[in-house]
Amino acid sequence: MSKLKEVWNQAVKFSLGKGKLDAKERFSVKLDQLFDILTCKCQISSCERGGCDGCVIQAHMNCCCSRENRIPLKDLAYIKGQKEKVGSKGPHQMGAPDLQEHKRQVRTLERQGMENMAEERRRSREENAAAADKAARKDVKRFLADGDEDLELESGSEDEFVPEVELFPETEPEPAASTKVQKNDDDIPNIALASVRYGIGLRPTAAIATAALIDAGIITEDNTSKVIDKNKVKRAQEKLMRELGEEFEEKCREMGGISCILFDGRIDLTNVMMEAEGSDQSFPAKIKEEHYSVASEPGSNYLFHFTPEKATKEDSHAEQIAKVLLAWLKERGFDKTLSAIGGDSTNVNTGVKAGVMRKLELHLGRKLVWLVCNLHTGELPLRHLIVGLDGPTLSDSKLSGPIGKLLDSATDLDINPNFTRIFVGPPLIKLPDKVIQDLSTDQYYGYKMVCAVRDGVFPARLALLEIGPVNHSRWLTTANRLLRLWVSKHRLKGKKLKNLQLIVEFIIGVYYPCWFNVKVKHSWIEGPRHILFQLDCLKSQRKEVLELVMPTVRRSAWYAHSEAILQTLLCSEDQKERIEGVGRILAIRGEGDPDTQLGDSSVRTRRTPDINCDASSIGDLISWSEGVSEPPLTCLLSTSEVKNFIKTPMEVLNWPCHTQSIERVVKMVTEASATYFSQEKRDGGIRAQETSRRLMSKNESKQDLCHLTKFRSKSEDVSL
């Protein structure tokens, strides 16, 4: 068992990218060899190597092990071959297995086994019938002897007569004619849609649907034509997915185009069918596979998902992703209508020279609007603050410092009714009802916790709410646990207590105010104003905190780029801001005919500029002396058309400044990967879920369920 644990730990280490490369290569070679469980580790040498002319044993070994642990001499050659073989074929194997003969013998053995079982059942029935017949005869004799008191029969008398009643005849009765179930030709798209949305299996779906029809009186003993079995449910699901896919492609051909796409990736545990070695048969298995999900905005509609090819010397990982996106867009003619692309701020996506967004721009030959997630960039300063004050991360869900080690058990600590109140920074923005309904449990908990810490009163019911686990890809739950730790009896003192207070002050004064400000004002036009708001919140923080977070804040100010600021100025309700925006665009364009002069839409190197931390308006966020360019949306407008925005604000599509919509799609792809075995079925399952959610966003009442009546055999709303 210790050997297995050691090998398993090595495999886990190498799968996480740890360890030296040469050690990993040696370990990979061992994977194709048999696992050695022999106690004896003495070296076995061949006759040629030992100087022997040849013998019956064909192998030799100088073994110093005890007698009970030694390998028998006659097995030395075989053991040596098994240790050295790589793959499934060893030196003592004449050739590859005869799979056809093997299958024939297996079928023969199975048939013989079934025949033997049938013979045993027949013999058992005969023995039971004979025993029952014998017992019945005794009962008849006893009944006749006791029932006629006047009849005296002497044993052996000629008048003695016992009738032989054939209670158990030798011949078996004819079987009753089986009831033939009539074929059900009805379409069941709604049943298929509901089963896909809620992830119900084929058999439970068939049983529930049939039971509902029985209760409704549609299925009776005399009329079973409406019975639904698992095969019908399966066919209905496949038909539904196929039709939704066809409708989606038809909609792509009919619509004018897609203006914005969001993308994100994740490594999922995926169902696949793998072929057995040396056989044409396949078996189900699970593998880790990278999936990139793509959605369109506005509308947060799922488009497709894909697995990018492995990076090569010629094509980087970002290049492979950009090529797939471009091919999908070109196939449907959307490459000409695409104006914006969005994702999180990872280097693969936003690299200045080799990011996915940059690569796609180069392929299209024009610049696009970059929509970098404001929520993701808002988490980065918190991460660097925790690492700087408490210590580095250990894994995907662990922190190394004394504060981080308490987070997993934060909810188990008793509440401290006298916790210190913290009210730095601006108060939280008021949430509209629509935003409140869209909040996850963790976001709702964070909002209530900030209010409790600022007020100094912790509601008792708040302690009953569950908190998500620590996860380094989602620092919101870490922030919640830090707030829960602050209002608890944590027993931290000295520097540890001070560090916890600095982190909580940042969460209360910067992290959560910026988070909910983005949730309420989620339009991409608000991006530069969110940067300005964040800088204003940071003024409430202490010097040691600013030294840790400001470098990250500067690097993450994607919406402080000149293109984003100018677009916000043009769309402003304030005429002074519009005048400023038009003036700066005219300065960038220079002299020219106002009726024919257009902007420069060629691909530029998009770098995040240095920001002015003391800015009081979005126009003062950056220096306009160099490295500025006008927004992609105004490049196709003449100078005269740009000047018109002085009178009326420029109208643009409502794209988001965060990527929570694509995160929901990524979650759907992850769930589909664990359910379906092909990309086509995963796509169909996700489209079915989207269709069902459009019809019925929540399932709380009969009124909600009535919306399902709008769905027929084909969906009428697969809009992009």
PARO-439825 format. One record per residue (C-alpha): residue number from 1; z, x, y. Coordinates in steps of 0.02 Angstrom, whole numbers. Layout:
! PARO-439825
(site NUM (Z X Y))
...
***
This chain:
! PARO-439825
(site 1 (0 0 0))
(site 2 (38 145 119))
(site 3 (-139 213 90))
(site 4 (-216 45 133))
(site 5 (-112 32 292))
(site 6 (-163 207 344))
(site 7 (-348 172 319))
(site 8 (-332 4 408))
(site 9 (-247 84 558))
(site 10 (-386 213 567))
(site 11 (-518 74 564))
(site 12 (-429 -20 704))
(site 13 (-416 137 810))
(site 14 (-600 180 792))
(site 15 (-655 -1 823))
(site 16 (-563 5 991))
(site 17 (-660 161 1040))
(site 18 (-515 280 1016))
(site 19 (-516 446 925))
(site 20 (-639 590 921))
(site 21 (-822 563 881))
(site 22 (-828 683 734))
(site 23 (-675 600 656))
(site 24 (-758 430 677))
(site 25 (-917 494 591))
(site 26 (-817 563 445))
(site 27 (-726 397 430))
(site 28 (-892 301 434))
(site 29 (-956 405 287))
(site 30 (-800 360 188))
(site 31 (-836 175 211))
(site 32 (-981 187 87))
(site 33 (-870 272 -43))
(site 34 (-745 196 -163))
(site 35 (-564 190 -106))
(site 36 (-468 318 -210))
(site 37 (-306 245 -280))
(site 38 (-277 380 -412))
(site 39 (-112 472 -404))
(site 40 (-191 633 -464))
(site 41 (-280 723 -321))
(site 42 (-327 882 -416))
(site 43 (-508 940 -393))
(site 44 (-633 901 -530))
(site 45 (-775 1026 -554))
(site 46 (-935 1011 -654))
(site 47 (-982 1122 -800))
(site 48 (-1111 1215 -696))
(site 49 (-986 1256 -559))
(site 50 (-852 1308 -683))
(site 51 (-969 1429 -774))
(site 52 (-975 1324 -932))
(site 53 (-1137 1320 -1033))
(site 54 (-1113 1136 -1063))
(site 55 (-993 1034 -1165))
(site 56 (-959 857 -1217))
(site 57 (-836 826 -1075))
(site 58 (-960 883 -939))
(site 59 (-817 911 -815))
(site 60 (-660 1017 -798))
(site 61 (-499 1010 -698))
(site 62 (-346 1121 -681))
(site 63 (-219 981 -664))
(site 64 (-39 1018 -618))
(site 65 (18 836 -616))
(site 66 (144 762 -736))
(site 67 (80 697 -901))
(site 68 (86 513 -855))
(site 69 (-16 545 -695))
(site 70 (-152 652 -773))
(site 71 (-330 590 -794))
(site 72 (-389 584 -977))
(site 73 (-516 721 -1017))
(site 74 (-647 597 -1079))
(site 75 (-643 507 -909))
(site 76 (-661 662 -799))
(site 77 (-851 655 -782))
(site 78 (-849 469 -744))
(site 79 (-707 485 -616))
(site 80 (-799 630 -532))
(site 81 (-957 527 -518))
(site 82 (-864 377 -446))
(site 83 (-778 485 -315))
(site 84 (-941 566 -258))
(site 85 (-1057 416 -261))
(site 86 (-1111 336 -96))
(site 87 (-1163 154 -101))
(site 88 (-1170 47 -258))
(site 89 (-1259 165 -378))
(site 90 (-1171 311 -465))
(site 91 (-1234 451 -578))
(site 92 (-1180 357 -736))
(site 93 (-1281 204 -691))
(site 94 (-1452 197 -773))
(site 95 (-1530 89 -639))
(site 96 (-1505 -56 -521))
(site 97 (-1424 -213 -592))
(site 98 (-1542 -337 -675))
(site 99 (-1498 -484 -564))
(site 100 (-1616 -604 -651))
(site 101 (-1542 -568 -822))
(site 102 (-1368 -573 -750))
(site 103 (-1398 -747 -677))
(site 104 (-1472 -806 -843))
(site 105 (-1320 -748 -939))
(site 106 (-1202 -826 -813))
(site 107 (-1293 -993 -827))
(site 108 (-1285 -982 -1018))
(site 109 (-1098 -949 -1014))
(site 110 (-1070 -1091 -891))
(site 111 (-1171 -1210 -999))
(site 112 (-1076 -1159 -1156))
(site 113 (-912 -1182 -1065))
(site 114 (-962 -1356 -1010))
(site 115 (-1016 -1401 -1186))
(site 116 (-851 -1339 -1258))
(site 117 (-754 -1439 -1131))
(site 118 (-855 -1596 -1171))
(site 119 (-824 -1571 -1358))
(site 120 (-637 -1551 -1328))
(site 121 (-633 -1710 -1224))
(site 122 (-728 -1806 -1359))
(site 123 (-612 -1744 -1496))
(site 124 (-460 -1787 -1390))
(site 125 (-524 -1964 -1362))
(site 126 (-552 -1988 -1548))
(site 127 (-377 -1927 -1591))
(site 128 (-297 -2038 -1459))
(site 129 (-397 -2189 -1520))
(site 130 (-346 -2158 -1701))
(site 131 (-163 -2143 -1654))
(site 132 (-169 -2302 -1550))
(site 133 (-257 -2396 -1691))
(site 134 (-125 -2342 -1817))
(site 135 (16 -2396 -1701))
(site 136 (-67 -2565 -1673))
(site 137 (-83 -2597 -1860))
(site 138 (104 -2566 -1883))
(site 139 (142 -2689 -1743))
(site 140 (34 -2822 -1826))
(site 141 (123 -2800 -1993))
(site 142 (292 -2811 -1908))
(site 143 (238 -2968 -1814))
(site 144 (178 -3056 -1972))
(site 145 (333 -3007 -2070))
(site 146 (453 -3068 -1936))
(site 147 (359 -3221 -1876))
(site 148 (349 -3321 -2041))
(site 149 (526 -3343 -2105))
(site 150 (474 -3461 -2248))
(site 151 (348 -3339 -2318))
(site 152 (424 -3224 -2447))
(site 153 (311 -3088 -2509))
(site 154 (364 -2963 -2635))
(site 155 (307 -2788 -2621))
(site 156 (156 -2761 -2731))
(site 157 (127 -2948 -2756))
(site 158 (-49 -3012 -2771))
(site 159 (-8 -3146 -2639))
(site 160 (36 -3015 -2509))
(site 161 (-99 -3011 -2377))
(site 162 (-105 -2919 -2210))
(site 163 (-259 -2956 -2106))
(site 164 (-347 -2803 -2034))
(site 165 (-370 -2843 -1852))
(site 166 (-499 -2735 -1765))
(site 167 (-405 -2707 -1604))
(site 168 (-492 -2542 -1563))
(site 169 (-673 -2550 -1618))
(site 170 (-765 -2389 -1658))
(site 171 (-911 -2429 -1543))
(site 172 (-882 -2400 -1356))
(site 173 (-916 -2544 -1235))
(site 174 (-1074 -2537 -1131))
(site 175 (-1044 -2466 -959))
(site 176 (-1052 -2585 -812))
(site 177 (-1206 -2575 -706))
(site 178 (-1172 -2462 -553))
(site 179 (-1191 -2541 -383))
(site 180 (-1341 -2463 -295))
(site 181 (-1307 -2427 -111))
(site 182 (-1453 -2474 0))
(site 183 (-1528 -2342 115))
(site 184 (-1466 -2342 295))
(site 185 (-1613 -2313 413))
(site 186 (-1515 -2342 574))
(site 187 (-1500 -2205 704))
(site 188 (-1322 -2152 743))
(site 189 (-1341 -2040 899))
(site 190 (-1176 -2093 976))
(site 191 (-1080 -2050 818))
(site 192 (-1168 -1882 810))
(site 193 (-1132 -1851 995))
(site 194 (-947 -1890 978))
(site 195 (-926 -1784 821))
(site 196 (-1008 -1634 905))
(site 197 (-905 -1651 1064))
(site 198 (-738 -1661 976))
(site 199 (-781 -1541 835))
(site 200 (-753 -1666 694))
(site 201 (-818 -1619 522))
(site 202 (-956 -1712 431))
(site 203 (-844 -1796 301))
(site 204 (-709 -1856 424))
(site 205 (-846 -1922 540))
(site 206 (-930 -2016 397))
(site 207 (-765 -2089 337))
(site 208 (-709 -2146 511))
(site 209 (-879 -2219 555))
(site 210 (-890 -2315 391))
(site 211 (-710 -2377 409))
(site 212 (-749 -2442 584))
(site 213 (-900 -2538 518))
(site 214 (-794 -2610 377))
(site 215 (-662 -2668 501))
(site 216 (-799 -2746 608))
(site 217 (-860 -2844 457))
(site 218 (-1030 -2759 456))
(site 219 (-1001 -2674 289))
(site 220 (-942 -2788 148))
(site 221 (-938 -2782 -41))
(site 222 (-1099 -2881 -44))
(site 223 (-1185 -2783 95))
(site 224 (-1165 -2593 94))
(site 225 (-1328 -2552 180))
(site 226 (-1237 -2485 334))
(site 227 (-1128 -2359 243))
(site 228 (-1132 -2187 326))
(site 229 (-1110 -2030 222))
(site 230 (-1091 -1848 273))
(site 231 (-1276 -1810 245))
(site 232 (-1327 -1945 368))
(site 233 (-1206 -1876 496))
(site 234 (-1277 -1702 471))
(site 235 (-1456 -1764 493))
(site 236 (-1405 -1861 648))
(site 237 (-1323 -1708 726))
(site 238 (-1475 -1599 691))
(site 239 (-1591 -1732 763))
(site 240 (-1482 -1751 917))
(site 241 (-1478 -1563 949))
(site 242 (-1665 -1549 923))
(site 243 (-1702 -1693 1042))
(site 244 (-1586 -1626 1177))
(site 245 (-1670 -1456 1164))
(site 246 (-1842 -1536 1181))
(site 247 (-1785 -1640 1329))
(site 248 (-1714 -1485 1412))
(site 249 (-1879 -1392 1395))
(site 250 (-1974 -1545 1457))
(site 251 (-1858 -1556 1606))
(site 252 (-1890 -1371 1642))
(site 253 (-2077 -1406 1649))
(site 254 (-2057 -1558 1762))
(site 255 (-1931 -1491 1888))
(site 256 (-1977 -1382 2036))
(site 257 (-1872 -1233 1985))
(site 258 (-1700 -1153 1977))
(site 259 (-1626 -1079 2136))
(site 260 (-1472 -990 2067))
(site 261 (-1410 -925 1899))
(site 262 (-1237 -863 1849))
(site 263 (-1208 -754 1697))
(site 264 (-1061 -678 1604))
(site 265 (-1031 -597 1435))
(site 266 (-901 -593 1298))
(site 267 (-885 -524 1122))
(site 268 (-863 -673 1005))
(site 269 (-816 -691 822))
(site 270 (-981 -765 762))
(site 271 (-1034 -857 604))
(site 272 (-1185 -778 521))
(site 273 (-1276 -784 354))
(site 274 (-1287 -611 277))
(site 275 (-1400 -559 133))
(site 276 (-1317 -481 -18))
(site 277 (-1369 -303 -57))
(site 278 (-1510 -301 -185))
(site 279 (-1526 -491 -184))
(site 280 (-1619 -626 -91))
(site 281 (-1464 -736 -82))
(site 282 (-1361 -755 77))
(site 283 (-1177 -790 104))
(site 284 (-1077 -843 259))
(site 285 (-983 -710 354))
(site 286 (-905 -678 524))
(site 287 (-952 -532 636))
(site 288 (-911 -480 814))
(site 289 (-1063 -509 923))
(site 290 (-1089 -494 1110))
(site 291 (-1152 -653 1192))
(site 292 (-1211 -673 1371))
(site 293 (-1206 -850 1438))
(site 294 (-1316 -913 1580))
(site 295 (-1292 -1068 1690))
(site 296 (-1380 -1138 1843))
(site 297 (-1309 -1189 2011))
(site 298 (-1284 -1308 2092))
(site 299 (-1228 -1421 1952))
(site 300 (-1150 -1294 1832))
(site 301 (-1279 -1333 1697))
(site 302 (-1292 -1231 1539))
(site 303 (-1460 -1144 1518))
(site 304 (-1450 -1029 1367))
(site 305 (-1358 -882 1289))
(site 306 (-1418 -722 1208))
(site 307 (-1366 -561 1124))
(site 308 (-1438 -410 1217))
(site 309 (-1516 -266 1124))
(site 310 (-1419 -104 1109))
(site 311 (-1439 18 1251))
(site 312 (-1560 163 1228))
(site 313 (-1600 320 1325))
(site 314 (-1742 229 1412))
(site 315 (-1656 60 1441))
(site 316 (-1473 45 1488))
(site 317 (-1362 -102 1442))
(site 318 (-1393 -181 1612))
(site 319 (-1581 -157 1593))
(site 320 (-1578 -247 1425))
(site 321 (-1485 -395 1502))
(site 322 (-1601 -402 1653))
(site 323 (-1755 -402 1541))
(site 324 (-1693 -553 1443))
(site 325 (-1652 -648 1602))
(site 326 (-1823 -607 1675))
(site 327 (-1916 -657 1516))
(site 328 (-1828 -826 1510))
(site 329 (-1863 -859 1695))
(site 330 (-2046 -807 1683))
(site 331 (-2078 -913 1530))
(site 332 (-2032 -1068 1629))
(site 333 (-2097 -1014 1799))
(site 334 (-1925 -1001 1876))
(site 335 (-1947 -819 1927))
(site 336 (-2039 -880 2083))
(site 337 (-1901 -1001 2135))
(site 338 (-1746 -897 2099))
(site 339 (-1651 -854 2258))
(site 340 (-1475 -806 2201))
(site 341 (-1387 -725 2054))
(site 342 (-1200 -720 2022))
(site 343 (-1069 -644 1908))
(site 344 (-906 -549 1911))
(site 345 (-887 -381 1997))
(site 346 (-897 -268 1844))
(site 347 (-1004 -113 1865))
(site 348 (-1128 -175 1734))
(site 349 (-1167 -322 1848))
(site 350 (-1152 -249 2023))
(site 351 (-1196 -65 2002))
(site 352 (-1283 -1 2159))
(site 353 (-1425 81 2063))
(site 354 (-1415 16 1884))
(site 355 (-1324 -152 1887))
(site 356 (-1399 -310 1814))
(site 357 (-1420 -391 1985))
(site 358 (-1508 -237 2054))
(site 359 (-1620 -222 1900))
(site 360 (-1673 -404 1911))
(site 361 (-1715 -383 2095))
(site 362 (-1825 -233 2052))
(site 363 (-1916 -333 1918))
(site 364 (-1945 -479 2038))
(site 365 (-1996 -366 2181))
(site 366 (-1882 -449 2309))
(site 367 (-1698 -458 2354))
(site 368 (-1583 -599 2300))
(site 369 (-1420 -672 2362))
(site 370 (-1275 -592 2269))
(site 371 (-1135 -712 2223))
(site 372 (-992 -601 2165))
(site 373 (-840 -699 2104))
(site 374 (-707 -706 2240))
(site 375 (-572 -753 2114))
(site 376 (-610 -601 2008))
(site 377 (-607 -482 2156))
(site 378 (-444 -562 2213))
(site 379 (-360 -514 2049))
(site 380 (-403 -329 2060))
(site 381 (-276 -285 2199))
(site 382 (-137 -370 2099))
(site 383 (-185 -270 1945))
(site 384 (-180 -104 2039))
(site 385 (-14 -150 2120))
(site 386 (68 -187 1952))
(site 387 (0 -28 1875))
(site 388 (54 75 2026))
(site 389 (232 8 2033))
(site 390 (271 -28 1851))
(site 391 (155 79 1744))
(site 392 (-14 72 1657))
(site 393 (-74 -57 1532))
(site 394 (-58 -23 1345))
(site 395 (-182 -147 1270))
(site 396 (-263 -314 1309))
(site 397 (-95 -399 1325))
(site 398 (40 -266 1351))
(site 399 (113 -172 1499))
(site 400 (208 -9 1482))
(site 401 (335 -26 1624))
(site 402 (511 -100 1618))
(site 403 (453 -255 1713))
(site 404 (299 -281 1606))
(site 405 (400 -271 1446))
(site 406 (501 -423 1501))
(site 407 (352 -535 1532))
(site 408 (326 -593 1352))
(site 409 (506 -660 1347))
(site 410 (512 -721 1528))
(site 411 (516 -904 1477))
(site 412 (665 -872 1362))
(site 413 (776 -811 1505))
(site 414 (900 -928 1589))
(site 415 (859 -990 1763))
(site 416 (957 -908 1904))
(site 417 (1004 -1049 2024))
(site 418 (1042 -919 2159))
(site 419 (877 -824 2154))
(site 420 (819 -744 2316))
(site 421 (699 -849 2417))
(site 422 (535 -766 2467))
(site 423 (424 -844 2601))
(site 424 (310 -704 2663))
(site 425 (130 -738 2712))
(site 426 (48 -905 2752))
(site 427 (95 -1065 2660))
(site 428 (-20 -1129 2523))
(site 429 (-167 -1235 2576))
(site 430 (-154 -1421 2539))
(site 431 (-253 -1464 2384))
(site 432 (-370 -1616 2385))
(site 433 (-359 -1734 2237))
(site 434 (-527 -1674 2169))
(site 435 (-465 -1494 2166))
(site 436 (-300 -1545 2085))
(site 437 (-394 -1633 1945))
(site 438 (-497 -1476 1916))
(site 439 (-345 -1360 1904))
(site 440 (-300 -1288 1737))
(site 441 (-120 -1293 1675))
(site 442 (-92 -1112 1726))
(site 443 (-160 -1142 1902))
(site 444 (-53 -1298 1924))
(site 445 (100 -1202 1863))
(site 446 (63 -1059 1985))
(site 447 (49 -1180 2132))
(site 448 (216 -1262 2091))
(site 449 (301 -1093 2062))
(site 450 (247 -1027 2232))
(site 451 (315 -1183 2315))
(site 452 (480 -1164 2220))
(site 453 (502 -980 2266))
(site 454 (460 -1012 2449))
(site 455 (581 -1161 2457))
(site 456 (720 -1076 2358))
(site 457 (737 -1226 2241))
(site 458 (678 -1223 2062))
(site 459 (643 -1398 1989))
(site 460 (716 -1421 1815))
(site 461 (555 -1497 1746))
(site 462 (459 -1342 1800))
(site 463 (553 -1240 1669))
(site 464 (482 -1353 1533))
(site 465 (300 -1311 1571))
(site 466 (212 -1186 1458))
(site 467 (144 -1023 1529))
(site 468 (-10 -936 1462))
(site 469 (14 -765 1380))
(site 470 (-10 -600 1468))
(site 471 (-195 -557 1467))
(site 472 (-277 -416 1564))
(site 473 (-438 -515 1582))
(site 474 (-340 -657 1665))
(site 475 (-205 -594 1784))
(site 476 (-160 -770 1839))
(site 477 (-47 -792 1688))
(site 478 (33 -622 1722))
(site 479 (70 -678 1901))
(site 480 (149 -838 1834))
(site 481 (262 -742 1717))
(site 482 (314 -624 1856))
(site 483 (366 -775 1963))
(site 484 (459 -848 1814))
(site 485 (547 -681 1791))
(site 486 (599 -678 1975))
(site 487 (690 -846 1964))
(site 488 (777 -795 1801))
(site 489 (929 -692 1755))
(site 490 (827 -534 1723))
(site 491 (968 -406 1754))
(site 492 (851 -285 1841))
(site 493 (934 -170 1969))
(site 494 (894 -30 2088))
(site 495 (713 29 2097))
(site 496 (658 -89 1959))
(site 497 (721 -239 2057))
(site 498 (639 -175 2216))
(site 499 (471 -153 2127))
(site 500 (482 -329 2057))
(site 501 (517 -396 2231))
(site 502 (366 -303 2303))
(site 503 (253 -376 2169))
(site 504 (321 -553 2193))
(site 505 (301 -539 2382))
(site 506 (118 -492 2356))
(site 507 (92 -640 2237))
(site 508 (176 -761 2359))
(site 509 (99 -692 2518))
(site 510 (-75 -635 2466))
(site 511 (-131 -671 2287))
(site 512 (-99 -858 2273))
(site 513 (-141 -907 2454))
(site 514 (-311 -821 2433))
(site 515 (-336 -898 2260))
(site 516 (-311 -1078 2315))
(site 517 (-404 -1048 2478))
(site 518 (-557 -1004 2371))
(site 519 (-528 -1155 2257))
(site 520 (-531 -1274 2406))
(site 521 (-667 -1186 2508))
(site 522 (-778 -1137 2364))
(site 523 (-947 -1129 2450))
(site 524 (-1031 -959 2456))
(site 525 (-1048 -981 2644))
(site 526 (-857 -963 2654))
(site 527 (-860 -791 2570))
(site 528 (-842 -684 2729))
(site 529 (-705 -799 2793))
(site 530 (-609 -771 2632))
(site 531 (-616 -583 2666))
(site 532 (-547 -612 2840))
(site 533 (-410 -725 2771))
(site 534 (-361 -594 2642))
(site 535 (-345 -460 2775))
(site 536 (-235 -577 2878))
(site 537 (-123 -608 2727))
(site 538 (-106 -422 2694))
(site 539 (-25 -397 2864))
(site 540 (134 -474 2792))
(site 541 (150 -339 2657))
(site 542 (250 -179 2662))
(site 543 (176 -7 2687))
(site 544 (197 53 2506))
(site 545 (106 -103 2446))
(site 546 (-39 -79 2566))
(site 547 (-60 101 2511))
(site 548 (-87 42 2332))
(site 549 (-200 -109 2360))
(site 550 (-306 -70 2514))
(site 551 (-429 47 2424))
(site 552 (-465 -93 2300))
(site 553 (-479 -223 2439))
(site 554 (-608 -116 2528))
(site 555 (-712 -90 2370))
(site 556 (-706 -275 2327))
(site 557 (-765 -343 2495))
(site 558 (-935 -399 2430))
(site 559 (-949 -542 2553))
(site 560 (-924 -423 2699))
(site 561 (-1105 -366 2678))
(site 562 (-1216 -397 2828))
(site 563 (-1324 -522 2732))
(site 564 (-1174 -631 2686))
(site 565 (-1099 -623 2862))
(site 566 (-1263 -668 2948))
(site 567 (-1290 -815 2829))
(site 568 (-1116 -881 2868))
(site 569 (-1147 -865 3054))
(site 570 (-1311 -962 3043))
(site 571 (-1227 -1103 2946))
(site 572 (-1075 -1113 3060))
(site 573 (-1030 -1271 3155))
(site 574 (-984 -1159 3302))
(site 575 (-1137 -1131 3413))
(site 576 (-1068 -965 3477))
(site 577 (-1068 -898 3299))
(site 578 (-1245 -960 3271))
(site 579 (-1303 -874 3430))
(site 580 (-1222 -713 3370))
(site 581 (-1307 -728 3200))
(site 582 (-1481 -762 3273))
(site 583 (-1462 -619 3395))
(site 584 (-1419 -493 3259))
(site 585 (-1566 -550 3150))
(site 586 (-1685 -529 3297))
(site 587 (-1614 -355 3326))
(site 588 (-1647 -311 3143))
(site 589 (-1826 -375 3150))
(site 590 (-1871 -294 3315))
(site 591 (-2021 -342 3421))
(site 592 (-2159 -454 3352))
(site 593 (-2251 -618 3362))
(site 594 (-2114 -751 3344))
(site 595 (-2232 -871 3256))
(site 596 (-2293 -749 3123))
(site 597 (-2155 -620 3110))
(site 598 (-2055 -629 2947))
(site 599 (-1906 -537 2881))
(site 600 (-1905 -392 2758))
(site 601 (-1876 -462 2583))
(site 602 (-1902 -298 2490))
(site 603 (-1765 -235 2375))
(site 604 (-1631 -137 2468))
(site 605 (-1484 -33 2407))
(site 606 (-1341 -157 2424))
(site 607 (-1180 -60 2456))
(site 608 (-1014 -134 2506))
(site 609 (-987 -78 2687))
(site 610 (-827 -9 2762))
(site 611 (-728 -154 2831))
(site 612 (-625 -166 2989))
(site 613 (-451 -215 2932))
(site 614 (-404 -266 3111))
(site 615 (-550 -387 3130))
(site 616 (-513 -555 3211))
(site 617 (-684 -634 3173))
(site 618 (-813 -616 3036))
(site 619 (-932 -534 3157))
(site 620 (-808 -392 3181))
(site 621 (-784 -358 2995))
(site 622 (-915 -219 2988))
(site 623 (-1010 -99 3099))
(site 624 (-1186 -159 3143))
(site 625 (-1254 9 3193))
(site 626 (-1335 55 3025))
(site 627 (-1365 -4 2847))
(site 628 (-1383 -188 2893))
(site 629 (-1512 -313 2829))
(site 630 (-1545 -497 2855))
(site 631 (-1509 -633 2726))
(site 632 (-1638 -660 2587))
(site 633 (-1653 -845 2634))
(site 634 (-1712 -806 2811))
(site 635 (-1840 -674 2762))
(site 636 (-1974 -807 2731))
(site 637 (-1941 -893 2897))
(site 638 (-2031 -847 3056))
(site 639 (-1934 -785 3206))
(site 640 (-1965 -951 3294))
(site 641 (-1889 -1045 3148))
(site 642 (-1738 -930 3149))
(site 643 (-1711 -963 3335))
(site 644 (-1702 -1150 3298))
(site 645 (-1535 -1121 3211))
(site 646 (-1457 -1098 3382))
(site 647 (-1471 -1286 3406))
(site 648 (-1431 -1345 3230))
(site 649 (-1343 -1254 3086))
(site 650 (-1449 -1189 2944))
(site 651 (-1435 -1297 2788))
(site 652 (-1421 -1210 2619))
(site 653 (-1385 -1260 2439))
(site 654 (-1203 -1275 2389))
(site 655 (-1185 -1123 2277))
(site 656 (-1007 -1069 2232))
(site 657 (-920 -909 2286))
(site 658 (-831 -900 2118))
(site 659 (-893 -904 1938))
(site 660 (-772 -1024 1853))
(site 661 (-918 -1133 1800))
(site 662 (-995 -992 1696))
(site 663 (-823 -953 1624))
(site 664 (-818 -1130 1556))
(site 665 (-990 -1104 1480))
(site 666 (-932 -940 1403))
(site 667 (-789 -1033 1322))
(site 668 (-910 -1162 1250))
(site 669 (-1019 -1023 1179))
(site 670 (-866 -943 1099))
(site 671 (-819 -1108 1016))
(site 672 (-997 -1138 959))
(site 673 (-1007 -962 886))
(site 674 (-862 -1003 771))
(site 675 (-943 -1168 717))
(site 676 (-1132 -1145 698))
(site 677 (-1235 -1013 608))
(site 678 (-1386 -995 723))
(site 679 (-1423 -979 907))
(site 680 (-1529 -1139 907))
(site 681 (-1385 -1242 837))
(site 682 (-1262 -1162 957))
(site 683 (-1376 -1211 1101))
(site 684 (-1393 -1387 1033))
(site 685 (-1206 -1407 1009))
(site 686 (-1171 -1350 1187))
(site 687 (-1303 -1466 1261))
(site 688 (-1228 -1611 1162))
(site 689 (-1056 -1572 1232))
(site 690 (-1124 -1565 1409))
(site 691 (-1215 -1730 1385))
(site 692 (-1057 -1814 1319))
(site 693 (-951 -1747 1462))
(site 694 (-1074 -1811 1590))
(site 695 (-1063 -1983 1513))
(site 696 (-874 -1978 1494))
(site 697 (-780 -1839 1584))
(site 698 (-611 -1899 1519))
(site 699 (-553 -2010 1377))
(site 700 (-402 -2102 1442))
(site 701 (-447 -2287 1435))
(site 702 (-570 -2417 1373))
(site 703 (-656 -2406 1541))
(site 704 (-693 -2222 1509))
(site 705 (-763 -2260 1337))
(site 706 (-877 -2395 1407))
(site 707 (-979 -2257 1491))
(site 708 (-1042 -2207 1318))
(site 709 (-1148 -2365 1312))
(site 710 (-1268 -2280 1433))
(site 711 (-1318 -2157 1298))
(site 712 (-1462 -2200 1182))
(site 713 (-1559 -2102 1054))
(site 714 (-1615 -1987 1194))
(site 715 (-1515 -1926 1341))
(site 716 (-1573 -1983 1512))
(site 717 (-1482 -1848 1610))
(site 718 (-1516 -1668 1565))
(site 719 (-1536 -1617 1745))
(site 720 (-1530 -1436 1798))
***
